[in-house]
Amino acid sequence: MLSVKTPVTRLSFSLHVMVLGTLISGLCWYVSCGLSGEYGWLIWIAPVPVLILSFQTSKGTTFLIAFTSYLIGRLSWFSYLESVATLIHFYSFYFHWFLLVSYLSAEQM
């Protein structure tokens, strides 16, 4: 049987690279921003994938990558803030932060 291989396009490859860079940066933020402080040195490595991707993408895509990776990193405080802060304040803070950033990014595009 003949197998037909589909070529890997530049768009799909760059999408995979962007997702991988976002996850690597987000995980570095997540581990370094923990309450224990054991891996604080990772905070210096966290922006590197975003900076590398910023040379190959547009301003809006770079903003989306940076925002998503930082949001992943800030989720390390989720259990702490949920137990200390009331749920209404906690969710309203994250919701308003998301609305503000979305509004500012929509103005720039």
Secondary structure as GFF3:
##gff-version 3
##sequence-region A 1 109
A	DSSP	alpha_helix	10	32	.	.	.	ID=ss1
A	DSSP	three_ten_helix	40	44	.	.	.	ID=ss2
A	DSSP	alpha_helix	47	54	.	.	.	ID=ss3
A	DSSP	alpha_helix	59	74	.	.	.	ID=ss4
A	DSSP	three_ten_helix	75	77	.	.	.	ID=ss5
A	DSSP	alpha_helix	78	84	.	.	.	ID=ss6
A	DSSP	alpha_helix	87	108	.	.	.	ID=ss7
###
